């Protein structure tokens, strides 16, 4: 009986520590992601403006750089959404699968899907511009 109490206590402490670690990671990454998102938005806006005044390979390189930056940001956003999902699942494991816990998990899963979708949508705009450049190049040849 006493050993069982000790084992449950140790498990509870370990689970609490894991939740605390995940919460800390979420806070840190949320702050970094907010700053990174703003910086990438600024860089991409500058690249778009720059691309307007370019042609050919220079324009292609600028667009490809914007795509790279946006994909990098989307990877961060998706990773962050997955971390929140991991936290929601761990919280449900520790506290039980309540209706509220299920909703948190579903919301977190939706956030992961939305982050991935946003990534495709963001780069699609640039991919269309690259395809247009390819069409222009083929027409000139």
VEXLUM-89237 format. One line per field, with one value per residue: residue number from 1; residue in three letters; x, y, z of N, C-alpha, C in turn. Coordinates in nm, 2 decimals, padded with zeros to 4 digits, always signed. Example, Ala and Ser with C-alpha at 12.3 -4.5 7.8 and 13.67 -1.06 7.14 Angstrom:
<atoms>
num = c(1  2) .
residu = c(Ala  Ser) .
nc1 = c(+01.32  +01.28) .
nc2 = c(-00.57  -00.22) .
nc3 = c(+00.78  +00.71) .
cac1 = c(+01.23  +01.37) .
cac2 = c(-00.45  -00.11) .
cac3 = c(+00.78  +00.71) .
cc1 = c(+01.32  +01.29) .
cc2 = c(-00.33  +00.00) .
cc3 = c(+00.78  +00.79) .
</atoms>
This chain:
<atoms>
num = c(1  2  3  4  5  6  7  8  9  10  11  12  13  14  15  16  17  18  19  20  21  22  23  24  25  26  27  28  29  30  31  32  33  34  35  36  37  38  39  40  41  42  43  44  45  46  47  48  49  50  51  52  53  54  55  56  57  58  59  60  61  62  63  64  65  66  67  68  69  70  71  72  73  74  75  76  77  78  79  80  81  82  83  84  85  86  87  88  89  90  91  92  93  94  95  96  97  98  99  100  101  102  103  104  105  106  107  108  109  110  111  112  113  114  115  116  117  118  119  120  121  122  123  124  125  126  127  128  129  130  131  132  133  134  135  136  137  138  139  140  141) .
residu = c(Unk  Unk  Unk  Unk  Unk  Unk  Unk  Unk  Unk  Unk  Unk  Unk  Unk  Unk  Unk  Unk  Unk  Unk  Unk  Unk  Unk  Unk  Unk  Unk  Unk  Unk  Unk  Unk  Unk  Unk  Unk  Unk  Unk  Unk  Unk  Unk  Unk  Unk  Unk  Unk  Unk  Unk  Unk  Unk  Unk  Unk  Unk  Unk  Unk  Unk  Unk  Unk  Unk  Unk  Unk  Unk  Unk  Unk  Unk  Unk  Unk  Unk  Unk  Unk  Unk  Unk  Unk  Unk  Unk  Unk  Unk  Unk  Unk  Unk  Unk  Unk  Unk  Unk  Unk  Unk  Unk  Unk  Unk  Unk  Unk  Unk  Unk  Unk  Unk  Unk  Unk  Unk  Unk  Unk  Unk  Unk  Unk  Unk  Unk  Unk  Unk  Unk  Unk  Unk  Unk  Unk  Unk  Unk  Unk  Unk  Unk  Unk  Unk  Unk  Unk  Unk  Unk  Unk  Unk  Unk  Unk  Unk  Unk  Unk  Unk  Unk  Unk  Unk  Unk  Unk  Unk  Unk  Unk  Unk  Unk  Unk  Unk  Unk  Unk  Unk  Unk) .
nc1 = c(+00.08  +00.19  +00.40  +00.26  +00.14  +00.37  +00.47  +00.26  +00.27  +00.53  +00.49  +00.29  +00.44  +00.64  +00.47  +00.37  +00.60  +00.66  +00.44  +00.49  +00.73  +00.66  +00.48  +00.65  +00.82  +00.62  +00.55  +00.80  +00.85  +00.63  +00.66  +00.90  +00.81  +00.62  +00.78  +00.95  +00.76  +00.67  +00.91  +00.97  +00.75  +00.80  +01.05  +00.96  +00.78  +00.95  +01.10  +00.91  +00.85  +01.10  +01.12  +00.93  +01.07  +01.25  +01.38  +01.38  +01.64  +01.72  +01.48  +01.36  +01.54  +01.49  +01.22  +01.23  +01.38  +01.19  +01.00  +01.15  +01.19  +00.92  +00.84  +01.01  +00.91  +00.65  +00.71  +00.81  +00.57  +00.40  +00.54  +00.51  +00.24  +00.21  +00.34  +00.17  -00.05  +00.07  +00.09  -00.18  -00.26  -00.10  -00.19  -00.45  -00.40  -00.29  -00.49  -00.73  -00.97  -01.17  -01.46  -01.38  -01.10  -01.10  -01.19  -00.98  -00.78  -00.89  -00.91  -00.63  -00.54  -00.68  -00.54  -00.29  -00.34  -00.44  -00.21  -00.04  -00.19  -00.19  +00.08  +00.09  -00.08  +00.05  +00.30  +00.21  +00.12  +00.37  +00.48  +00.32  +00.40  +00.66  +00.61  +00.49  +00.71  +00.87  +00.70  +00.72  +01.00  +01.01  +00.86  +01.02  +01.23) .
nc2 = c(-00.12  +00.13  +00.15  +00.18  +00.43  +00.59  +00.54  +00.64  +00.91  +00.98  +00.95  +01.14  +01.37  +01.36  +01.39  +01.64  +01.79  +01.75  +01.88  +02.14  +02.19  +02.18  +02.40  +02.61  +02.59  +02.65  +02.92  +03.05  +02.99  +03.10  +03.38  +03.42  +03.34  +03.53  +03.76  +03.67  +03.63  +03.89  +04.00  +03.84  +03.90  +04.17  +04.14  +03.99  +04.16  +04.37  +04.22  +04.16  +04.42  +04.48  +04.29  +04.38  +04.56  +04.42  +04.19  +03.87  +03.64  +03.77  +03.86  +03.61  +03.50  +03.67  +03.62  +03.35  +03.36  +03.49  +03.29  +03.09  +03.22  +03.24  +02.97  +02.88  +03.02  +02.92  +02.65  +02.70  +02.79  +02.57  +02.38  +02.50  +02.49  +02.22  +02.17  +02.29  +02.11  +01.88  +01.95  +01.98  +01.71  +01.58  +01.71  +01.62  +01.35  +01.35  +01.48  +01.37  +01.27  +01.50  +01.68  +01.94  +01.90  +01.74  +01.93  +02.11  +01.96  +01.91  +02.17  +02.23  +02.05  +02.14  +02.39  +02.30  +02.19  +02.43  +02.59  +02.44  +02.46  +02.74  +02.77  +02.64  +02.81  +03.05  +03.02  +02.94  +03.17  +03.29  +03.09  +03.09  +03.32  +03.25  +03.06  +03.21  +03.36  +03.16  +03.09  +03.33  +03.32  +03.09  +03.17  +03.36  +03.21) .
nc3 = c(+00.00  +00.08  -00.09  -00.33  -00.30  -00.30  -00.55  -00.71  -00.63  -00.72  -01.00  -01.04  -00.97  -01.18  -01.40  -01.36  -01.37  -01.64  -01.77  -01.68  -01.80  -02.07  -02.07  -02.03  -02.26  -02.45  -02.38  -02.42  -02.70  -02.81  -02.78  -02.92  -03.17  -03.23  -03.27  -03.48  -03.68  -03.73  -03.82  -04.05  -04.21  -04.26  -04.40  -04.62  -04.74  -04.82  -05.01  -05.20  -05.29  -05.40  -05.60  -05.78  -05.93  -06.07  -06.31  -06.49  -06.40  -06.16  -06.05  -06.01  -05.82  -05.60  -05.55  -05.49  -05.25  -05.09  -05.08  -04.94  -04.69  -04.60  -04.60  -04.40  -04.18  -04.17  -04.10  -03.84  -03.72  -03.75  -03.60  -03.35  -03.32  -03.30  -03.06  -02.88  -02.92  -02.82  -02.55  -02.48  -02.51  -02.32  -02.09  -02.08  -02.05  -01.79  -01.63  -01.70  -01.95  -02.02  -02.12  -02.17  -02.20  -02.44  -02.62  -02.61  -02.73  -02.98  -03.08  -03.08  -03.27  -03.50  -03.52  -03.59  -03.85  -03.97  -03.97  -04.14  -04.37  -04.42  -04.48  -04.73  -04.88  -04.86  -04.99  -05.24  -05.38  -05.45  -05.59  -05.81  -05.93  -06.00  -06.18  -06.38  -06.46  -06.56  -06.78  -06.93  -06.99  -07.15  -07.36  -07.48  -07.57) .
cac1 = c(+00.00  +00.27  +00.48  +00.17  +00.13  +00.50  +00.48  +00.17  +00.33  +00.64  +00.43  +00.23  +00.55  +00.70  +00.38  +00.36  +00.72  +00.65  +00.35  +00.56  +00.83  +00.58  +00.43  +00.77  +00.85  +00.52  +00.57  +00.92  +00.84  +00.52  +00.72  +01.00  +00.74  +00.56  +00.89  +00.99  +00.65  +00.68  +01.04  +00.95  +00.65  +00.87  +01.14  +00.89  +00.72  +01.06  +01.14  +00.80  +00.87  +01.22  +01.09  +00.86  +01.16  +01.35  +01.34  +01.45  +01.70  +01.72  +01.35  +01.34  +01.61  +01.42  +01.09  +01.27  +01.42  +01.07  +00.94  +01.23  +01.15  +00.78  +00.84  +01.08  +00.82  +00.55  +00.77  +00.81  +00.43  +00.35  +00.60  +00.45  +00.10  +00.22  +00.38  +00.04  -00.12  +00.14  +00.06  -00.32  -00.27  -00.04  -00.28  -00.57  -00.35  -00.27  -00.61  -00.84  -01.02  -01.29  -01.51  -01.29  -00.98  -01.12  -01.20  -00.85  -00.71  -00.95  -00.86  -00.49  -00.53  -00.72  -00.44  -00.18  -00.39  -00.44  -00.07  +00.01  -00.27  -00.14  +00.20  +00.07  -00.14  +00.15  +00.40  +00.14  +00.13  +00.50  +00.50  +00.25  +00.49  +00.77  +00.56  +00.47  +00.85  +00.90  +00.63  +00.78  +01.13  +00.99  +00.80  +01.13  +01.32) .
cac2 = c(+00.00  +00.25  +00.16  +00.22  +00.57  +00.65  +00.53  +00.74  +01.04  +01.00  +00.96  +01.28  +01.48  +01.36  +01.44  +01.78  +01.85  +01.75  +01.99  +02.27  +02.21  +02.21  +02.53  +02.70  +02.59  +02.72  +03.07  +03.10  +02.98  +03.20  +03.51  +03.42  +03.33  +03.66  +03.85  +03.62  +03.65  +04.03  +04.02  +03.78  +03.98  +04.29  +04.10  +03.95  +04.28  +04.43  +04.14  +04.18  +04.55  +04.47  +04.20  +04.46  +04.64  +04.33  +04.10  +03.75  +03.57  +03.85  +03.85  +03.47  +03.48  +03.74  +03.54  +03.22  +03.40  +03.52  +03.16  +03.03  +03.28  +03.20  +02.83  +02.87  +03.07  +02.82  +02.54  +02.74  +02.80  +02.44  +02.32  +02.56  +02.43  +02.08  +02.17  +02.31  +01.99  +01.78  +01.99  +01.94  +01.57  +01.55  +01.76  +01.52  +01.22  +01.37  +01.53  +01.29  +01.32  +01.57  +01.75  +02.05  +01.84  +01.70  +02.05  +02.17  +01.87  +01.94  +02.31  +02.22  +01.98  +02.24  +02.49  +02.24  +02.19  +02.56  +02.63  +02.38  +02.52  +02.87  +02.75  +02.61  +02.93  +03.16  +02.99  +02.93  +03.30  +03.31  +02.98  +03.13  +03.42  +03.18  +02.99  +03.31  +03.39  +03.04  +03.10  +03.44  +03.27  +02.99  +03.24  +03.43  +03.12) .
cac3 = c(+00.00  +00.09  -00.22  -00.43  -00.28  -00.34  -00.70  -00.77  -00.60  -00.82  -01.13  -01.04  -00.98  -01.31  -01.50  -01.33  -01.43  -01.79  -01.80  -01.65  -01.91  -02.19  -02.06  -02.04  -02.40  -02.52  -02.36  -02.49  -02.84  -02.85  -02.78  -03.03  -03.30  -03.26  -03.32  -03.60  -03.77  -03.77  -03.90  -04.18  -04.28  -04.31  -04.51  -04.74  -04.80  -04.89  -05.12  -05.30  -05.35  -05.48  -05.72  -05.88  -06.01  -06.13  -06.42  -06.51  -06.29  -06.04  -05.99  -05.97  -05.69  -05.50  -05.52  -05.42  -05.12  -05.02  -05.05  -04.84  -04.56  -04.56  -04.56  -04.27  -04.08  -04.16  -04.02  -03.70  -03.68  -03.74  -03.49  -03.23  -03.31  -03.26  -02.92  -02.81  -02.92  -02.73  -02.42  -02.46  -02.50  -02.20  -01.99  -02.08  -01.99  -01.65  -01.56  -01.75  -02.08  -01.99  -02.24  -02.19  -02.26  -02.58  -02.70  -02.62  -02.82  -03.12  -03.11  -03.11  -03.40  -03.60  -03.53  -03.67  -03.99  -04.02  -03.99  -04.26  -04.48  -04.44  -04.55  -04.87  -04.94  -04.87  -05.10  -05.37  -05.45  -05.50  -05.69  -05.94  -05.99  -06.06  -06.30  -06.48  -06.51  -06.65  -06.91  -07.01  -07.04  -07.26  -07.48  -07.54  -07.64) .
cc1 = c(+00.09  +00.36  +00.39  +00.16  +00.26  +00.51  +00.38  +00.22  +00.44  +00.59  +00.36  +00.33  +00.61  +00.60  +00.37  +00.48  +00.72  +00.56  +00.41  +00.66  +00.77  +00.53  +00.54  +00.81  +00.75  +00.53  +00.69  +00.91  +00.73  +00.58  +00.82  +00.92  +00.67  +00.66  +00.93  +00.89  +00.65  +00.80  +01.02  +00.86  +00.72  +00.97  +01.07  +00.83  +00.83  +01.10  +01.03  +00.82  +01.00  +01.19  +01.01  +00.95  +01.27  +01.29  +01.42  +01.51  +01.70  +01.59  +01.32  +01.41  +01.54  +01.29  +01.13  +01.32  +01.29  +01.00  +01.02  +01.20  +01.01  +00.77  +00.91  +00.99  +00.70  +00.59  +00.77  +00.66  +00.37  +00.41  +00.54  +00.31  +00.11  +00.26  +00.25  -00.05  -00.06  +00.10  -00.09  -00.34  -00.22  -00.13  -00.40  -00.52  -00.34  -00.40  -00.74  -00.90  -01.16  -01.34  -01.42  -01.15  -00.99  -01.13  -01.07  -00.77  -00.76  -00.90  -00.71  -00.47  -00.57  -00.61  -00.32  -00.22  -00.39  -00.30  -00.01  -00.06  -00.21  +00.00  +00.19  +00.01  -00.03  +00.25  +00.33  +00.14  +00.26  +00.53  +00.43  +00.34  +00.61  +00.73  +00.54  +00.61  +00.89  +00.83  +00.69  +00.92  +01.11  +00.94  +00.91  +01.22  +01.27) .
cc2 = c(+00.13  +00.26  +00.21  +00.37  +00.64  +00.65  +00.63  +00.88  +01.07  +01.02  +01.10  +01.39  +01.48  +01.42  +01.59  +01.86  +01.86  +01.86  +02.12  +02.30  +02.25  +02.36  +02.64  +02.71  +02.67  +02.88  +03.12  +03.10  +03.08  +03.34  +03.52  +03.42  +03.46  +03.76  +03.80  +03.64  +03.80  +04.06  +03.96  +03.86  +04.10  +04.25  +04.06  +04.07  +04.36  +04.36  +04.16  +04.32  +04.55  +04.39  +04.28  +04.53  +04.55  +04.25  +03.97  +03.68  +03.64  +03.84  +03.71  +03.45  +03.55  +03.67  +03.42  +03.25  +03.43  +03.38  +03.09  +03.09  +03.24  +03.06  +02.81  +02.92  +02.97  +02.70  +02.57  +02.74  +02.66  +02.37  +02.37  +02.50  +02.29  +02.07  +02.20  +02.18  +01.88  +01.82  +01.95  +01.79  +01.52  +01.59  +01.67  +01.39  +01.24  +01.40  +01.45  +01.36  +01.37  +01.63  +01.87  +02.01  +01.80  +01.82  +02.11  +02.09  +01.90  +02.07  +02.31  +02.15  +02.07  +02.34  +02.43  +02.24  +02.33  +02.62  +02.57  +02.43  +02.65  +02.86  +02.73  +02.74  +03.04  +03.14  +02.98  +03.06  +03.32  +03.21  +03.02  +03.24  +03.36  +03.11  +03.09  +03.35  +03.28  +03.05  +03.21  +03.39  +03.18  +03.06  +03.32  +03.34  +03.07) .
cc3 = c(+00.00  -00.03  -00.33  -00.42  -00.33  -00.49  -00.76  -00.75  -00.70  -00.96  -01.14  -01.05  -01.12  -01.41  -01.48  -01.39  -01.58  -01.84  -01.79  -01.76  -02.04  -02.19  -02.08  -02.19  -02.48  -02.50  -02.43  -02.64  -02.89  -02.87  -02.90  -03.17  -03.33  -03.32  -03.46  -03.71  -03.82  -03.86  -04.04  -04.27  -04.34  -04.42  -04.64  -04.82  -04.88  -05.02  -05.23  -05.37  -05.44  -05.61  -05.82  -05.98  -06.08  -06.24  -06.42  -06.39  -06.16  -05.97  -05.94  -05.83  -05.58  -05.46  -05.44  -05.28  -05.03  -04.98  -04.94  -04.70  -04.51  -04.52  -04.42  -04.16  -04.06  -04.08  -03.87  -03.64  -03.66  -03.62  -03.36  -03.21  -03.26  -03.11  -02.84  -02.81  -02.83  -02.58  -02.39  -02.44  -02.36  -02.08  -01.97  -02.02  -01.84  -01.57  -01.60  -01.87  -02.06  -02.13  -02.28  -02.25  -02.40  -02.67  -02.72  -02.73  -02.96  -03.16  -03.15  -03.24  -03.51  -03.62  -03.61  -03.82  -04.05  -04.05  -04.12  -04.38  -04.52  -04.51  -04.70  -04.94  -04.96  -04.98  -05.23  -05.45  -05.52  -05.61  -05.82  -06.01  -06.06  -06.19  -06.42  -06.54  -06.60  -06.79  -06.99  -07.07  -07.16  -07.38  -07.55  -07.61  -07.77) .
</atoms>
